[in-house]
Amino acid sequence: MDERKRRFEYKWVIAALSFVMIFVGLGFFSSTRSLFVLPITEALSIPRSAFSLTDTCRFLSTAITNLFFGTLVAKFGAKKLVGFGFLCLCLSALCFSFSVNVWMCYLGGVLMGVGFSFGSTTIVSYVINHWFAEKKGTVMGAVLAANGLGGALASQILSPIINAHANGFRDAYRLLALLFFGVGIVLILFFKNKPKEPITPTGNAKRRGRDWVGIPFAQAVRSWYFYGIAVCIFLTGVILQGVFGTMAAHLRDVGFSADFVTTVLSIQSLSMTVFKFLTGVMYDRFGLRTTATVCSVTAVVTGLMFALASPGPVGTVMAIVFGIFSSLAMPLETIVVPLYASDLFGQKSFDHILGILISVNTAGYALASPILNLSYDLCGSYTPALLVSCTIMAGVVILLQFVIHSAHVRQREIETE
């Protein structure tokens, strides 16, 4: 009984460490990326389209690394990967802080991508899947909500530093490097790979679509809905990353002040905290179809508001509404991806499927920034590309319905065999 109690208590330590990991990594480094676009491109005298390849380097390195996630975590364990991930984040921030040309930014992007492979959503999803048998969606939502809190705090801390002088972005990145190094040490000291004994679900956690044995990896990749969900995740990655990666720059381009943009970013980060948690609760209560559909439809509607926002009264309201409710679309990039892996394919192939789906997601991210910034260079505005993105996202909503239906039909067939 004492041993069971100890394990039960330590899973909450793991959840807290995962929360800190997301709060610092995604919150301070990823959520604030748009704040650095204008200062860096102006300081280094490079076009936005060239600088946008930094994100391409980041996401490609994440995608390639995640393809081998299942093998790497089995060989080295989560703890070592987390430590290595935060070391890479620290080195990435230092590369950006000392950058004198775009090539150093590209190296920083590569290191950032590797760092996030082992220090953010993928590893957190793996850990929670192994430490929690029930309410995984709620726990995942609560942990990943740290991104919003971290982003809200980081925007207020980093914006004044970045805007203090022409090279303020260098000071901001050095502060981030110190933060990543310190948090990495704490994680290495207290992190544990997985419980000594496998956890087992009870009660409602055994329901189909929540925590089922699933199908072998070889069988999963032969199903059409594996490729269907991969397409949905890829396009979602392109669209959402394109929208949110250009958020600060687009709002400034159409005439909003820097203070207003900072406020919208903070509002978005705070609302993200709420909506990520509610997305996890929604999944545990209503299932995958409802959760994915609500998030996807929200992405379409708020994307249109973002594309059409302007400094006028109506446009300002649209920008604020976008800042609040666009966060309900963000879980499609984080919480929902591991839920696709567990819900559609089950535990037998979870580790390998998770790495592949997140690789597909980040491959979409890699294309987002070049496409949107090339559109800006050609058209002088992000608006045309944003409107096309909303149209494609509407098609994703439809395709998702067929994918989830087919997967759940297959699950029922397996249960009756």
N, C-alpha and C positions, 0 to 999 in steps of 0.2 A: 504493500500500500504506500509506504514511504517513497519507494522508488518511482512508482507511478505518479505520485504527487510532485516529486522533483521534476520529472520530465514535463508534466503538465505546466508547471510554473515556468520552466525555461523556454518553452515555446513562445511565451509572451516577451521574454528577453530577446529572442530572435526576431519577433515582430517589431519590437522597439528599435533594434539595430537596423532592421530593414527600413523602418520609417526614417531614421536619421540618414541612411544611405541615399534614399530618394530625395529627402529634404535638401541635402547639401549638393548632391550630384545633379539631378535633373532640375531642382529648384533654382540653384545658384548659377549653374553653368549652361544648361540647355534652355531654360525658360527665358533667360536674359539675352540670348544670342542676338536678337534683333536690335538691341540697344547699342551693339558694337558696330553695326554695318556702316553707318555714316561716318563715325569717327575714324575707323580704320581705313576705309576707302579714301577719305579725304587726306589723312595723315600720310598714307603711302602712295597717294596719287594713282590709284588703280580703279578701273571701272567695276561696277557692281557685278557684272556678269563674270568677270575674272575672279573676283573675291568669292562669288557664290560657289565656285568649285571647291572651296574649303569644306562646305557642307557635303558636297559630293564625295570628297575624300573621306570625311567622317562616316557617312552612311555606308559607303562601299566597304570600308574596313570593318564596320559593325556587321554588315551582311555576310561577309566572307568568314569572319570569326565565328558568328553564330551558327554557320553551317556545321561546324565541328563542336558545337556546344555539348551535345550529348556525350561525345567521346572524351572531351577535355574534363568535364565535371566528374565523369566516372573515374578518370585516371588521377586527377589532382585534388578533387573535392572542392566544395564551394568556398571554404575559408581561404585557401591559397589563391583562388581566382579573384575573390573580392579584394584581397591585398594587392594583387598585381593590377587590378582594374583601377584602384585609387592612385597607385603609383603613376599609371599612365595619364590619369586626369591631371595630376600635379605637373607632370612634364609637359602636357599639352598647354596648360595655362602659362607656363614659363616660356614656351615657344611663341605664343601670341604676344606676351609681354615684351620680348626682345626682338620681335619681328622687324626686319628692315626691308623686306620684299614679300611678294605674294607666296614665294616658295616656302618660306618659314611658316606662313599661315597654313599652307597645305599639309606640312608635317604636323602642325598642331591639330589639324583636322583628323589626320590618320590616328594620332595618339588618343584623341578624344573618342573616336569611334571604338577603338579597342577598349578604352576605359569604360565606356558605357555598356559594352558587351558583357563585362564582368562586374559592373558596379551599378546596375540599374534594373530595369524591368525583367530581363531574362533571368538573372540570378535570383531576384526576389520571387518571381513566379515559381521557380524550381524549389526554393527553400520553403515557401508557404505550402506548396503541394506536398512536401515531405513531412512537414511539421504539424499541419492541421488536417484533420479528417472531416470536419464539418464547417459549414458557413465559410467556405473558402472565398466565395465572391465578396462577402462582407469584409473579411479580413484583408483581402487583396485591395478592395476599394479604400479601406481605412489607411493602409500603408501607402498606396500610391497617391492618396490625397495629399501627402506630404509635399508633392511637387508644387501644388498650388500655394501652400503656405510658404514654402521656400522661395518660390518665384515672387510672391507679394513682398516678402521681406527683402529679398535681393534687389528688386527694382528700386526700392527706397534707399538702400545702402549704396548700390553701385552707380545709380544715375548721377548723383552729385559728384562722385569721384570721376566718372567718365567725362562729365561736362565742365569740370574745374579748369581744364586747360587743354591744349591741342593734343597732348600725349597722356591725357588722363586715363585712357583705356589701358595703358601699360600698368599704372598703379592698381587699377581694378583687377587685372589679371594676376598680378603678384599677390594681392590679397587672397584671391581664389586659390592660388597654388599653396599658400600657407594653410588655408582652411582644409584643403583636400589631404595634405600631408598629415595634419593632426587627427582628422576623422579616420583616416586609413589606419593609423596606429591603434586607435580605440577599437575599430572593427576587428583587427587581427587579434587583439587581446581577448575579446569576449565572444567572438563568433564560433559557432559549432556547425559541422557539416549537416548532420541529420540525427534523429533519435536513434538510440542503440537498437530499438526494436521497431519494426514497421507499425505505423498507426493504422487503425481500422475504423471505417465509418460505422455509425449506428443510426437507427431510426430513419428519418427522412433523407439523410445524407446518402442512402443507398438507392434513392430513386433514379431512374433513367435520366440521363442528362445532367446529373449532379456529380456522381462519383462512381463510375461503372468500370468494370474490368477492361472493356474495350477490345480493340482488334490489334493484331500484330502490325508492326511498321510496314512489312512487305505487303500486307493486304491493304493497309491504309493508302499507300501510294498508287494502288491499282484502281481505286475508286474515283469516279468522275468528280465527286464533290470535293475531293482533296484539291484538285486543280481549280475547281470553281471557287472555293474559299480562298485559295492562293491569289486568284485574279482580283477578288473583292478586296483582300487585304492590301495587295499591291497598289490598286487604284486609290484606295482610301489613304494610303501612305503618301502618294503623290499629291493628292488634293489637299489633305489637311496640313501637311508640312508646307505646301506651297502657300496656303492661306496664312498660317500662323507664323511662318518664317518671314513673311513680308509685312506683317501687321504694322510695326512701328513705322517702317519706311513708307508704306502706302498711305497711312493716315497723315503723315507729315507732308507727303507729296500733294495730297488733295487740299491742304490748307490748315490742318489742325495744329495747334501749338504743341511744343515739346512737353509742357506741363500736362496738357490734356491727354496726350498719348501715354505718358507715365501713369496717369490716373486710370485710364482704360486698361492698361496692362496689369495694374494692381487689382482692379475690380475683377478682371478675368482670372487672375491667379487665386483670389479668394473664393470666387464662385466655383473654380475648379476643385478646390478642396471639398466643397459641399457635394458637388455633382459626382465626383469620383467615388466618394463613399456611398452616395445614393445609388449609383450604378451597380455597385457590388450587392447592395441590399435588393435592388430590383431583380438582379439575376437570381439570387437565392429565393426570392418570392415568386417571380413570374416566369423565369426561364430565359433561355438564350434568344429565342425569336423576338420576344417583346423588347428585351434590352437592346439588341443590335438594331432593331427597326427604329426605336425611339431615338437612339443616338445618331443614326444615319439620316433620318428625316430632319433632325435638328441641324445637322451639318449643311444640308441643302438650304434651309430657310435662312440660317444666320450667315451663310456664305454670300447669299444674295444681298443681305443687308450690308455686309462689309464692302462688297463691290460697289454699291451705290451710295455709300455714306459720303457726306460733305459737311462743311462747316455751318450750313444753314440749320434752322430749328429742327426740321424733320430729319435731316441727315445726321445731326448731332445725337438725336434720340436713337437713330438706327445704330450709330457707332456704340452707344452705351448699351443698348439691348444686345448687340453682338458681343460686347465684352462680357456681359453676364451669362448669356445662354449658349455661346459658342463652346463654353467649357463642358457642356453636356455631350458635345461631339468628340472631345478629346479622349475619353476612355476607349474609343475605337482604336487608338494607337497604343494603348497600354493595357488596361484591365481586360478588355474584350478579347485580345489576341490569345492570351493563355487560356481564357475560357472557351474559345473556339477549339483549342487543342484538346482540352479535357472533355468538353461536352460532345464534340463530334467524333472523337477518336478514342477516348478513354485512357486508362492508366498504362496499358501495355506499351503504348507507343508515345506517351506524353513527352518524355525528355527529348526525343529526336524530333517529333513533330513541332514542339515548341521552338526549338532552335531554327528549324526551317521556316516556319511561319514568321518569326521575327526577322529572319534574314530577308524574306520576301517584302516585309513591311519596310525595312530600312533601305532596301533596293529602291522602293518607291520614293523614299525620302531623298535618295541620291539624285533622282531626276527632277525633283520638285524645284529646288532652288535655281538650277540652270534654266529650266523652262520658263519660270516666272520672271527671272531677271533678264533673259533674252527677250521675252515679250516686252519688258520695260524698255530695253535698249532700242527695240525696233519701233514700238508704238508710243514711247514716252509715257506710258501708264501701265499699271498692273491690271486695270479694270477688264479689258477684253479676255485675258487669260483666266481671271477670276470667274467671269460669267460662264466660260466654257467648262471650267472645273465644276461648277454647280450642276450643269447639265449632265456631266459624266457621273457625278455622285448620285443623281436621281436614278440612273441606270443601275448603279451598284445596289441601291435599295431593293430593286426588283429582283436582281440576280440572287441576293441573299436569301430571299424567300424560298427559291427552288433548292438552293444548297442545303439549308437547314432542314427543309422537309425531307429531302432524300436521305440525309444522314440519320435522321430520327426514324425513318421507315426501316433503314438497315439495322438500327439498334433494336427495334421491336422484333425483327426477324431473328436476330441472334438470340434474344431472350427466350424466344419460343422454340428454338432448336433443341 
